[in-house]
Amino acid sequence: MAPAKLVELKTQIEDLLEKQIVRPNVSPWGAMIDLRSRYHQIRVKKSDIPKTTFKNRYGHCEYVVMRFGITNASTVFMDYMNRIFRSFLDRFLGHVISVEGIAVDPVNVEAVIQWERLRTVIEIRSFVGLTGYYQRFIESFSRIVMPLT
C-alpha cells in the first residue's frame, strides 16, 4: 500500500476507534473493510460483534455498530426505516402507498371531481398543472387535457 494511503488508513481507523464504531480485537481472522460508507447507526448485538472483525495493517478491529456490506445489513436497515416511518407510509405527497404499489389518494380525486367550474384562462392553466401531477395515473392524459390548453 502506498505511504499516503497508509496514512489515510491509519487516520480513518483512529477516527472509527475514537467514535467507538470499531474496537481493537486480537483475533487472527478478519475480512476486508470498506471505509467509504458512513452508515454506522445501528448497534450490533453483543454476541455478534466478534463476527464483524476485520484485519488491517495495524491489527484487528471489530464493529460495534452495523456497517453496510454485512450480510442482511440492508434488510435490517429497511426494517428500521419501515418501523420509524410506518405511520407516514400509507399516504405520501398525495399518493397512497401499499403492497400493491402507488396510487392516487382518493381524497384528492374527490377534490378534483368536486372542483368548481373554471371561468378564466388562468384558472384552467392552474387546474391543468395540478392534474398534471397525476398524469402517470391517467391514461391518455395529454389527449384529455388538449382541449383545455
VEXBA-432065 format. One record per atom (N, C-alpha, C): atom name; residue in three letters; x, y, z. Coordinates in steps of 0.001 Angstrom, whole numbers, always signed. Layout:
BEGIN
+-------+---------+---------+---------+---------+
| atomo | residuo |    east |   north |      up |
+-------+---------+---------+---------+---------+
|    CA |     ALA |       X |       Y |       Z |
...
+-------+---------+---------+---------+---------+
//
This chain:
BEGIN
+-------+---------+---------+---------+---------+
| atomo | residuo |    east |   north |      up |
+-------+---------+---------+---------+---------+
|     N |     MET |    +848 |   -1175 |      +0 |
|    CA |     MET |      +0 |      +0 |      +0 |
|     C |     MET |    +894 |   +1238 |      +0 |
|     N |     ALA |    +508 |   +2226 |    -778 |
|    CA |     ALA |   +1287 |   +3461 |    -882 |
|     C |     ALA |   +1318 |   +4180 |    +469 |
|     N |     PRO |   +2430 |   +4874 |    +776 |
|    CA |     PRO |   +2547 |   +5566 |   +2063 |
|     C |     PRO |   +1393 |   +6539 |   +2346 |
|     N |     ALA |    +950 |   +7266 |   +1332 |
|    CA |     ALA |    -157 |   +8216 |   +1530 |
|     C |     ALA |   -1439 |   +7479 |   +1924 |
|     N |     LYS |   -1670 |   +6319 |   +1295 |
|    CA |     LYS |   -2860 |   +5532 |   +1616 |
|     C |     LYS |   -2761 |   +4936 |   +3018 |
|     N |     LEU |   -1547 |   +4571 |   +3436 |
|    CA |     LEU |   -1353 |   +4052 |   +4792 |
|     C |     LEU |   -1682 |   +5116 |   +5836 |
|     N |     VAL |   -1263 |   +6335 |   +5565 |
|    CA |     VAL |   -1564 |   +7441 |   +6481 |
|     C |     VAL |   -3078 |   +7633 |   +6569 |
|     N |     GLU |   -3756 |   +7603 |   +5411 |
|    CA |     GLU |   -5212 |   +7757 |   +5380 |
|     C |     GLU |   -5893 |   +6605 |   +6119 |
|     N |     LEU |   -5416 |   +5377 |   +5896 |
|    CA |     LEU |   -5973 |   +4212 |   +6580 |
|     C |     LEU |   -5856 |   +4380 |   +8091 |
|     N |     LYS |   -4663 |   +4745 |   +8548 |
|    CA |     LYS |   -4427 |   +4927 |   +9989 |
|     C |     LYS |   -5356 |   +6011 |  +10543 |
|     N |     THR |   -5509 |   +7111 |   +9817 |
|    CA |     THR |   -6381 |   +8209 |  +10248 |
|     C |     THR |   -7827 |   +7733 |  +10377 |
|     N |     GLN |   -8295 |   +6989 |   +9380 |
|    CA |     GLN |   -9681 |   +6523 |   +9408 |
|     C |     GLN |   -9903 |   +5486 |  +10504 |
|     N |     ILE |   -8939 |   +4586 |  +10695 |
|    CA |     ILE |   -9059 |   +3589 |  +11770 |
|     C |     ILE |   -9117 |   +4301 |  +13122 |
|     N |     GLU |   -8237 |   +5272 |  +13327 |
|    CA |     GLU |   -8235 |   +6023 |  +14590 |
|     C |     GLU |   -9557 |   +6761 |  +14789 |
|     N |     ASP |  -10103 |   +7308 |  +13705 |
|    CA |     ASP |  -11386 |   +8003 |  +13772 |
|     C |     ASP |  -12497 |   +7030 |  +14180 |
|     N |     LEU |  -12523 |   +5847 |  +13565 |
|    CA |     LEU |  -13531 |   +4839 |  +13898 |
|     C |     LEU |  -13385 |   +4368 |  +15344 |
|     N |     LEU |  -12142 |   +4202 |  +15804 |
|    CA |     LEU |  -11889 |   +3800 |  +17191 |
|     C |     LEU |  -12351 |   +4890 |  +18159 |
|     N |     GLU |  -12024 |   +6124 |  +17853 |
|    CA |     GLU |  -12382 |   +7255 |  +18715 |
|     C |     GLU |  -13896 |   +7402 |  +18841 |
|     N |     LYS |  -14609 |   +7195 |  +17729 |
|    CA |     LYS |  -16070 |   +7317 |  +17736 |
|     C |     LYS |  -16747 |   +6055 |  +18261 |
|     N |     GLN |  -15959 |   +5057 |  +18615 |
|    CA |     GLN |  -16427 |   +3768 |  +19120 |
|     C |     GLN |  -17320 |   +3049 |  +18115 |
|     N |     ILE |  -16999 |   +3223 |  +16835 |
|    CA |     ILE |  -17679 |   +2485 |  +15777 |
|     C |     ILE |  -17027 |   +1118 |  +15640 |
|     N |     VAL |  -15730 |   +1042 |  +15896 |
|    CA |     VAL |  -14983 |    -218 |  +15951 |
|     C |     VAL |  -14219 |    -244 |  +17265 |
|     N |     ARG |  -13708 |   -1418 |  +17622 |
|    CA |     ARG |  -12861 |   -1535 |  +18800 |
|     C |     ARG |  -11737 |   -2502 |  +18479 |
|     N |     PRO |  -10609 |   -2426 |  +19187 |
|    CA |     PRO |   -9492 |   -3340 |  +18929 |
|     C |     PRO |   -9905 |   -4785 |  +19179 |
|     N |     ASN |   -9274 |   -5692 |  +18446 |
|    CA |     ASN |   -9576 |   -7113 |  +18560 |
|     C |     ASN |   -8292 |   -7884 |  +18336 |
|     N |     VAL |   -8118 |   -9019 |  +19003 |
|    CA |     VAL |   -6880 |   -9799 |  +18877 |
|     C |     VAL |   -7067 |  -11067 |  +18048 |
|     N |     SER |   -8192 |  -11223 |  +17403 |
|    CA |     SER |   -8455 |  -12413 |  +16600 |
|     C |     SER |   -7474 |  -12515 |  +15436 |
|     N |     PRO |   -7053 |  -13741 |  +15085 |
|    CA |     PRO |   -6186 |  -13908 |  +13916 |
|     C |     PRO |   -6976 |  -13829 |  +12608 |
|     N |     TRP |   -8296 |  -13754 |  +12673 |
|    CA |     TRP |   -9149 |  -13745 |  +11492 |
|     C |     TRP |   -9749 |  -12365 |  +11266 |
|     N |     GLY |  -10012 |  -12052 |  +10026 |
|    CA |     GLY |  -10631 |  -10773 |   +9694 |
|     C |     GLY |  -10970 |  -10723 |   +8222 |
|     N |     ALA |  -11767 |   -9749 |   +7835 |
|    CA |     ALA |  -12171 |   -9572 |   +6439 |
|     C |     ALA |  -11790 |   -8176 |   +5984 |
|     N |     MET |  -11862 |   -7951 |   +4686 |
|    CA |     MET |  -11580 |   -6621 |   +4133 |
|     C |     MET |  -12585 |   -5620 |   +4697 |
|     N |     ILE |  -12196 |   -4366 |   +4731 |
|    CA |     ILE |  -13059 |   -3302 |   +5245 |
|     C |     ILE |  -13335 |   -2285 |   +4138 |
|     N |     ASP |  -14571 |   -1805 |   +4100 |
|    CA |     ASP |  -14968 |    -761 |   +3153 |
|     C |     ASP |  -15153 |    +521 |   +3954 |
|     N |     LEU |  -14205 |   +1440 |   +3847 |
|    CA |     LEU |  -14257 |   +2668 |   +4641 |
|     C |     LEU |  -15041 |   +3789 |   +3964 |
|     N |     ARG |  -15621 |   +3509 |   +2795 |
|    CA |     ARG |  -16348 |   +4563 |   +2086 |
|     C |     ARG |  -17710 |   +4854 |   +2706 |
|     N |     SER |  -18364 |   +3829 |   +3232 |
|    CA |     SER |  -19712 |   +4009 |   +3765 |
|     C |     SER |  -19675 |   +4551 |   +5189 |
|     N |     ARG |  -20577 |   +5465 |   +5481 |
|    CA |     ARG |  -20633 |   +6048 |   +6829 |
|     C |     ARG |  -22024 |   +5870 |   +7447 |
|     N |     TYR |  -22623 |   +4702 |   +7262 |
|    CA |     TYR |  -23966 |   +4459 |   +7775 |
|     C |     TYR |  -23901 |   +3703 |   +9093 |
|     N |     HIS |  -23053 |   +4139 |   +9985 |
|    CA |     HIS |  -22832 |   +3434 |  +11242 |
|     C |     HIS |  -23814 |   +3941 |  +12291 |
|     N |     GLN |  -25043 |   +3441 |  +12259 |
|    CA |     GLN |  -26057 |   +3969 |  +13158 |
|     C |     GLN |  -26734 |   +2907 |  +14008 |
|     N |     ILE |  -26672 |   +1656 |  +13610 |
|    CA |     ILE |  -27403 |    +606 |  +14312 |
|     C |     ILE |  -26407 |    -283 |  +15056 |
|     N |     ARG |  -26603 |    -428 |  +16360 |
|    CA |     ARG |  -25694 |   -1234 |  +17172 |
|     C |     ARG |  -25790 |   -2708 |  +16800 |
|     N |     VAL |  -24654 |   -3386 |  +16814 |
|    CA |     VAL |  -24589 |   -4823 |  +16562 |
|     C |     VAL |  -24865 |   -5532 |  +17886 |
|     N |     LYS |  -25638 |   -6627 |  +17828 |
|    CA |     LYS |  -25902 |   -7411 |  +19029 |
|     C |     LYS |  -24572 |   -7881 |  +19610 |
|     N |     LYS |  -24425 |   -7786 |  +20925 |
|    CA |     LYS |  -23156 |   -8066 |  +21591 |
|     C |     LYS |  -22556 |   -9414 |  +21171 |
|     N |     SER |  -23386 |  -10435 |  +21072 |
|    CA |     SER |  -22877 |  -11769 |  +20721 |
|     C |     SER |  -22417 |  -11851 |  +19262 |
|     N |     ASP |  -22836 |  -10894 |  +18426 |
|    CA |     ASP |  -22451 |  -10909 |  +17009 |
|     C |     ASP |  -21243 |  -10030 |  +16700 |
|     N |     ILE |  -20802 |   -9231 |  +17654 |
|    CA |     ILE |  -19679 |   -8319 |  +17419 |
|     C |     ILE |  -18429 |   -9046 |  +16920 |
|     N |     PRO |  -18046 |  -10192 |  +17509 |
|    CA |     PRO |  -16841 |  -10875 |  +17008 |
|     C |     PRO |  -16937 |  -11282 |  +15532 |
|     N |     LYS |  -18138 |  -11422 |  +15018 |
|    CA |     LYS |  -18332 |  -11810 |  +13616 |
|     C |     LYS |  -18005 |  -10671 |  +12654 |
|     N |     THR |  -17823 |   -9468 |  +13177 |
|    CA |     THR |  -17560 |   -8305 |  +12327 |
|     C |     THR |  -16082 |   -7937 |  +12274 |
|     N |     THR |  -15225 |   -8786 |  +12802 |
|    CA |     THR |  -13790 |   -8499 |  +12878 |
|     C |     THR |  -13193 |   -8301 |  +11491 |
|     N |     PHE |  -12330 |   -7309 |  +11371 |
|    CA |     PHE |  -11589 |   -7103 |  +10131 |
|     C |     PHE |  -10124 |   -6878 |  +10462 |
|     N |     LYS |   -9293 |   -7218 |   +9506 |
|    CA |     LYS |   -7843 |   -7124 |   +9671 |
|     C |     LYS |   -7333 |   -5919 |   +8895 |
|     N |     ASN |   -6384 |   -5214 |   +9487 |
|    CA |     ASN |   -5709 |   -4135 |   +8779 |
|     C |     ASN |   -4240 |   -4167 |   +9167 |
|     N |     ARG |   -3469 |   -3342 |   +8589 |
|    CA |     ARG |   -2026 |   -3326 |   +8814 |
|     C |     ARG |   -1667 |   -3099 |  +10278 |
|     N |     TYR |   -2560 |   -2469 |  +11022 |
|    CA |     TYR |   -2262 |   -2102 |  +12406 |
|     C |     TYR |   -2913 |   -3037 |  +13419 |
|     N |     GLY |   -3471 |   -4130 |  +12966 |
|    CA |     GLY |   -4092 |   -5100 |  +13862 |
|     C |     GLY |   -5498 |   -5438 |  +13416 |
|     N |     HIS |   -6267 |   -5958 |  +14332 |
|    CA |     HIS |   -7647 |   -6337 |  +14064 |
|     C |     HIS |   -8585 |   -5407 |  +14823 |
|     N |     CYS |   -9746 |   -5154 |  +14238 |
|    CA |     CYS |  -10798 |   -4374 |  +14891 |
|     C |     CYS |  -12116 |   -5087 |  +14643 |
|     N |     GLU |  -13098 |   -4767 |  +15444 |
|    CA |     GLU |  -14433 |   -5322 |  +15230 |
|     C |     GLU |  -15454 |   -4204 |  +15383 |
|     N |     TYR |  -16487 |   -4285 |  +14580 |
|    CA |     TYR |  -17528 |   -3265 |  +14607 |
|     C |     TYR |  -18449 |   -3472 |  +15801 |
|     N |     VAL |  -18831 |   -2382 |  +16429 |
|    CA |     VAL |  -19843 |   -2418 |  +17475 |
|     C |     VAL |  -21155 |   -1830 |  +16947 |
|     N |     VAL |  -21099 |   -1231 |  +15762 |
|    CA |     VAL |  -22295 |    -781 |  +15064 |
|     C |     VAL |  -22298 |   -1421 |  +13679 |
|     N |     MET |  -23487 |   -1580 |  +13126 |
|    CA |     MET |  -23621 |   -2259 |  +11842 |
|     C |     MET |  -23049 |   -1414 |  +10713 |
|     N |     ARG |  -22415 |   -2070 |   +9784 |
|    CA |     ARG |  -21934 |   -1389 |   +8589 |
|     C |     ARG |  -22561 |   -2075 |   +7385 |
|     N |     PHE |  -22784 |   -1313 |   +6333 |
|    CA |     PHE |  -23318 |   -1918 |   +5121 |
|     C |     PHE |  -22254 |   -2814 |   +4528 |
|     N |     GLY |  -22668 |   -3920 |   +3977 |
|    CA |     GLY |  -21738 |   -4921 |   +3482 |
|     C |     GLY |  -21832 |   -6180 |   +4317 |
|     N |     ILE |  -22274 |   -6031 |   +5562 |
|    CA |     ILE |  -22508 |   -7196 |   +6414 |
|     C |     ILE |  -23791 |   -7852 |   +5917 |
|     N |     THR |  -23818 |   -9187 |   +5897 |
|    CA |     THR |  -25000 |   -9908 |   +5446 |
|     C |     THR |  -26237 |   -9407 |   +6183 |
|     N |     ASN |  -27286 |   -9139 |   +5452 |
|    CA |     ASN |  -28583 |   -8683 |   +5957 |
|     C |     ASN |  -28585 |   -7260 |   +6503 |
|     N |     ALA |  -27500 |   -6521 |   +6377 |
|    CA |     ALA |  -27463 |   -5149 |   +6899 |
|     C |     ALA |  -28528 |   -4285 |   +6228 |
|     N |     SER |  -28651 |   -4392 |   +4920 |
|    CA |     SER |  -29641 |   -3561 |   +4220 |
|     C |     SER |  -31060 |   -3952 |   +4618 |
|     N |     THR |  -31296 |   -5244 |   +4856 |
|    CA |     THR |  -32617 |   -5704 |   +5286 |
|     C |     THR |  -32952 |   -5153 |   +6665 |
|     N |     VAL |  -31991 |   -5214 |   +7568 |
|    CA |     VAL |  -32191 |   -4680 |   +8922 |
|     C |     VAL |  -32458 |   -3179 |   +8856 |
|     N |     PHE |  -31674 |   -2473 |   +8033 |
|    CA |     PHE |  -31838 |   -1027 |   +7907 |
|     C |     PHE |  -33231 |    -687 |   +7374 |
|     N |     MET |  -33677 |   -1401 |   +6336 |
|    CA |     MET |  -35005 |   -1149 |   +5767 |
|     C |     MET |  -36100 |   -1462 |   +6785 |
|     N |     ASP |  -35915 |   -2518 |   +7579 |
|    CA |     ASP |  -36881 |   -2853 |   +8617 |
|     C |     ASP |  -36992 |   -1708 |   +9621 |
|     N |     TYR |  -35859 |   -1142 |  +10023 |
|    CA |     TYR |  -35860 |      +7 |  +10936 |
|     C |     TYR |  -36579 |   +1192 |  +10295 |
|     N |     MET |  -36274 |   +1474 |   +9040 |
|    CA |     MET |  -36904 |   +2611 |   +8362 |
|     C |     MET |  -38416 |   +2413 |   +8257 |
|     N |     ASN |  -38838 |   +1185 |   +7954 |
|    CA |     ASN |  -40270 |    +910 |   +7862 |
|     C |     ASN |  -40952 |   +1105 |   +9210 |
|     N |     ARG |  -40292 |    +689 |  +10289 |
|    CA |     ARG |  -40865 |    +873 |  +11625 |
|     C |     ARG |  -40946 |   +2356 |  +11985 |
|     N |     ILE |  -39909 |   +3095 |  +11665 |
|    CA |     ILE |  -39867 |   +4518 |  +12005 |
|     C |     ILE |  -40907 |   +5303 |  +11212 |
|     N |     PHE |  -41020 |   +5006 |   +9906 |
|    CA |     PHE |  -41886 |   +5797 |   +9030 |
|     C |     PHE |  -43240 |   +5152 |   +8754 |
|     N |     ARG |  -43565 |   +4055 |   +9442 |
|    CA |     ARG |  -44806 |   +3326 |   +9162 |
|     C |     ARG |  -46029 |   +4243 |   +9148 |
|     N |     SER |  -46127 |   +5130 |  +10101 |
|    CA |     SER |  -47318 |   +5988 |  +10169 |
|     C |     SER |  -47392 |   +6980 |   +9009 |
|     N |     PHE |  -46288 |   +7170 |   +8297 |
|    CA |     PHE |  -46271 |   +8106 |   +7171 |
|     C |     PHE |  -46355 |   +7390 |   +5818 |
|     N |     LEU |  -46176 |   +6064 |   +5811 |
|    CA |     LEU |  -46029 |   +5357 |   +4545 |
|     C |     LEU |  -47327 |   +5142 |   +3779 |
|     N |     ASP |  -48463 |   +5157 |   +4449 |
|    CA |     ASP |  -49690 |   +4890 |   +3706 |
|     C |     ASP |  -50091 |   +6050 |   +2796 |
|     N |     ARG |  -49888 |   +7287 |   +3239 |
|    CA |     ARG |  -50207 |   +8455 |   +2414 |
|     C |     ARG |  -48982 |   +9367 |   +2377 |
|     N |     PHE |  -48553 |   +9688 |   +1143 |
|    CA |     PHE |  -47349 |  +10495 |    +996 |
|     C |     PHE |  -47460 |  +11346 |    -254 |
|     N |     LEU |  -47412 |  +12662 |    -112 |
|    CA |     LEU |  -47450 |  +13615 |   -1227 |
|     C |     LEU |  -48608 |  +13351 |   -2187 |
|     N |     GLY |  -49789 |  +13097 |   -1635 |
|    CA |     GLY |  -50961 |  +12906 |   -2477 |
|     C |     GLY |  -51067 |  +11526 |   -3093 |
|     N |     HIS |  -50262 |  +10589 |   -2615 |
|    CA |     HIS |  -50298 |   +9218 |   -3105 |
|     C |     HIS |  -50607 |   +8278 |   -1945 |
|     N |     VAL |  -51173 |   +7130 |   -2280 |
|    CA |     VAL |  -51373 |   +6067 |   -1303 |
|     C |     VAL |  -50366 |   +4981 |   -1646 |
|     N |     ILE |  -49548 |   +4624 |    -674 |
|    CA |     ILE |  -48505 |   +3626 |    -890 |
|     C |     ILE |  -48909 |   +2360 |    -152 |
|     N |     SER |  -48915 |   +1244 |    -884 |
|    CA |     SER |  -49300 |     -31 |    -282 |
|     C |     SER |  -48471 |   -1143 |    -899 |
|     N |     VAL |  -48773 |   -2362 |    -504 |
|    CA |     VAL |  -48078 |   -3524 |   -1055 |
|     C |     VAL |  -48313 |   -3618 |   -2561 |
|     N |     GLU |  -49491 |   -3193 |   -3007 |
|    CA |     GLU |  -49826 |   -3255 |   -4436 |
|     C |     GLU |  -49074 |   -2218 |   -5256 |
|     N |     GLY |  -48569 |   -1178 |   -4616 |
|    CA |     GLY |  -47837 |    -141 |   -5334 |
|     C |     GLY |  -48287 |   +1255 |   -4927 |
|     N |     ILE |  -48179 |   +2186 |   -5859 |
|    CA |     ILE |  -48525 |   +3586 |   -5602 |
|     C |     ILE |  -49795 |   +3925 |   -6373 |
|     N |     ALA |  -50723 |   +4610 |   -5710 |
|    CA |     ALA |  -51974 |   +5028 |   -6348 |
|     C |     ALA |  -52279 |   +6464 |   -5922 |
|     N |     VAL |  -53214 |   +7074 |   -6636 |
|    CA |     VAL |  -53646 |   +8429 |   -6301 |
|     C |     VAL |  -54496 |   +8356 |   -5033 |
|     N |     ASP |  -54311 |   +9308 |   -4143 |
|    CA |     ASP |  -55105 |   +9378 |   -2915 |
|     C |     ASP |  -56553 |   +9695 |   -3289 |
|     N |     PRO |  -57513 |   +8834 |   -2934 |
|    CA |     PRO |  -58921 |   +9061 |   -3286 |
|     C |     PRO |  -59469 |  +10398 |   -2781 |
|     N |     VAL |  -58945 |  +10898 |   -1692 |
|    CA |     VAL |  -59373 |  +12206 |   -1174 |
|     C |     VAL |  -59078 |  +13287 |   -2208 |
|     N |     ASN |  -57917 |  +13200 |   -2851 |
|    CA |     ASN |  -57554 |  +14192 |   -3868 |
|     C |     ASN |  -58386 |  +14024 |   -5130 |
|     N |     VAL |  -58707 |  +12783 |   -5488 |
|    CA |     VAL |  -59557 |  +12536 |   -6659 |
|     C |     VAL |  -60930 |  +13163 |   -6418 |
|     N |     GLU |  -61460 |  +12964 |   -5230 |
|    CA |     GLU |  -62768 |  +13533 |   -4892 |
|     C |     GLU |  -62730 |  +15058 |   -4953 |
|     N |     ALA |  -61636 |  +15646 |   -4506 |
|    CA |     ALA |  -61496 |  +17109 |   -4552 |
|     C |     ALA |  -61525 |  +17614 |   -5994 |
|     N |     VAL |  -60902 |  +16883 |   -6908 |
|    CA |     VAL |  -60898 |  +17280 |   -8326 |
|     C |     VAL |  -62295 |  +17117 |   -8919 |
|     N |     ILE |  -62985 |  +16035 |   -8554 |
|    CA |     ILE |  -64346 |  +15810 |   -9060 |
|     C |     ILE |  -65281 |  +16934 |   -8606 |
|     N |     GLN |  -65106 |  +17389 |   -7388 |
|    CA |     GLN |  -65969 |  +18433 |   -6818 |
|     C |     GLN |  -65514 |  +19853 |   -7179 |
|     N |     TRP |  -64465 |  +19966 |   -8000 |
|    CA |     TRP |  -63901 |  +21275 |   -8349 |
|     C |     TRP |  -64972 |  +22155 |   -8982 |
|     N |     GLU |  -64997 |  +23414 |   -8602 |
|    CA |     GLU |  -65956 |  +24352 |   -9195 |
|     C |     GLU |  -65608 |  +24580 |  -10664 |
|     N |     ARG |  -66603 |  +24973 |  -11429 |
|    CA |     ARG |  -66395 |  +25239 |  -12855 |
|     C |     ARG |  -65356 |  +26342 |  -13029 |
|     N |     LEU |  -64432 |  +26115 |  -13955 |
|    CA |     LEU |  -63349 |  +27066 |  -14208 |
|     C |     LEU |  -63858 |  +28169 |  -15128 |
|     N |     ARG |  -63470 |  +29416 |  -14823 |
|    CA |     ARG |  -64012 |  +30550 |  -15571 |
|     C |     ARG |  -62959 |  +31333 |  -16345 |
|     N |     THR |  -61723 |  +31290 |  -15917 |
|    CA |     THR |  -60702 |  +32104 |  -16588 |
|     C |     THR |  -59592 |  +31213 |  -17129 |
|     N |     VAL |  -58831 |  +31772 |  -18053 |
|    CA |     VAL |  -57694 |  +31050 |  -18627 |
|     C |     VAL |  -56688 |  +30700 |  -17534 |
|     N |     ILE |  -56465 |  +31609 |  -16611 |
|    CA |     ILE |  -55510 |  +31366 |  -15520 |
|     C |     ILE |  -55975 |  +30202 |  -14652 |
|     N |     GLU |  -57281 |  +30145 |  -14346 |
|    CA |     GLU |  -57819 |  +29035 |  -13551 |
|     C |     GLU |  -57650 |  +27707 |  -14289 |
|     N |     ILE |  -57886 |  +27709 |  -15600 |
|    CA |     ILE |  -57747 |  +26484 |  -16401 |
|     C |     ILE |  -56296 |  +26020 |  -16411 |
|     N |     ARG |  -55377 |  +26949 |  -16646 |
|    CA |     ARG |  -53951 |  +26589 |  -16650 |
|     C |     ARG |  -53524 |  +26028 |  -15291 |
|     N |     SER |  -53992 |  +26646 |  -14244 |
|    CA |     SER |  -53667 |  +26189 |  -12897 |
|     C |     SER |  -54212 |  +24778 |  -12669 |
|     N |     PHE |  -55446 |  +24536 |  -13103 |
|    CA |     PHE |  -56070 |  +23223 |  -12944 |
|     C |     PHE |  -55324 |  +22156 |  -13747 |
|     N |     VAL |  -54956 |  +22477 |  -14984 |
|    CA |     VAL |  -54206 |  +21527 |  -15818 |
|     C |     VAL |  -52856 |  +21211 |  -15160 |
|     N |     GLY |  -52219 |  +22228 |  -14600 |
|    CA |     GLY |  -50953 |  +22000 |  -13898 |
|     C |     GLY |  -51131 |  +21095 |  -12695 |
|     N |     LEU |  -52195 |  +21315 |  -11933 |
|    CA |     LEU |  -52489 |  +20490 |  -10764 |
|     C |     LEU |  -52733 |  +19040 |  -11166 |
|     N |     THR |  -53593 |  +18846 |  -12153 |
|    CA |     THR |  -53906 |  +17477 |  -12574 |
|     C |     THR |  -52714 |  +16820 |  -13260 |
|     N |     GLY |  -51834 |  +17618 |  -13844 |
|    CA |     GLY |  -50633 |  +17069 |  -14482 |
|     C |     GLY |  -49735 |  +16327 |  -13509 |
|     N |     TYR |  -49835 |  +16683 |  -12225 |
|    CA |     TYR |  -49050 |  +15986 |  -11199 |
|     C |     TYR |  -49397 |  +14499 |  -11182 |
|     N |     TYR |  -50642 |  +14162 |  -11544 |
|    CA |     TYR |  -51104 |  +12775 |  -11529 |
|     C |     TYR |  -51160 |  +12144 |  -12916 |
|     N |     GLN |  -50542 |  +12765 |  -13912 |
|    CA |     GLN |  -50702 |  +12275 |  -15278 |
|     C |     GLN |  -50243 |  +10838 |  -15478 |
|     N |     ARG |  -49295 |  +10369 |  -14681 |
|    CA |     ARG |  -48839 |   +8981 |  -14859 |
|     C |     ARG |  -49922 |   +7970 |  -14499 |
|     N |     PHE |  -50947 |   +8410 |  -13769 |
|    CA |     PHE |  -52045 |   +7525 |  -13385 |
|     C |     PHE |  -53248 |   +7654 |  -14317 |
|     N |     ILE |  -53198 |   +8614 |  -15240 |
|    CA |     ILE |  -54338 |   +8885 |  -16118 |
|     C |     ILE |  -53964 |   +8512 |  -17547 |
|     N |     GLU |  -54618 |   +7476 |  -18055 |
|    CA |     GLU |  -54340 |   +7029 |  -19418 |
|     C |     GLU |  -54746 |   +8122 |  -20409 |
|     N |     SER |  -53895 |   +8389 |  -21376 |
|    CA |     SER |  -54121 |   +9403 |  -22419 |
|     C |     SER |  -54354 |  +10787 |  -21819 |
|     N |     PHE |  -53628 |  +11120 |  -20790 |
|    CA |     PHE |  -53787 |  +12402 |  -20101 |
|     C |     PHE |  -53663 |  +13577 |  -21071 |
|     N |     SER |  -52638 |  +13562 |  -21904 |
|    CA |     SER |  -52417 |  +14707 |  -22801 |
|     C |     SER |  -53577 |  +14879 |  -23784 |
|     N |     ARG |  -54176 |  +13773 |  -24233 |
|    CA |     ARG |  -55322 |  +13858 |  -25146 |
|     C |     ARG |  -56538 |  +14438 |  -24419 |
|     N |     ILE |  -56692 |  +14089 |  -23149 |
|    CA |     ILE |  -57833 |  +14576 |  -22364 |
|     C |     ILE |  -57733 |  +16083 |  -22117 |
|     N |     VAL |  -56533 |  +16564 |  -21790 |
|    CA |     VAL |  -56392 |  +17991 |  -21458 |
|     C |     VAL |  -56148 |  +18871 |  -22686 |
|     N |     MET |  -55933 |  +18270 |  -23847 |
|    CA |     MET |  -55653 |  +19039 |  -25063 |
|     C |     MET |  -56691 |  +20141 |  -25306 |
|     N |     PRO |  -57984 |  +19870 |  -25207 |
|    CA |     PRO |  -58961 |  +20943 |  -25453 |
|     C |     PRO |  -58876 |  +22093 |  -24443 |
|     N |     LEU |  -58274 |  +21838 |  -23287 |
|    CA |     LEU |  -58173 |  +22881 |  -22259 |
|     C |     LEU |  -56966 |  +23781 |  -22459 |
|     N |     THR |  -56020 |  +23355 |  -23287 |
|    CA |     THR |  -54791 |  +24145 |  -23452 |
|     C |     THR |  -54875 |  +25084 |  -24634 |
+-------+---------+---------+---------+---------+
//
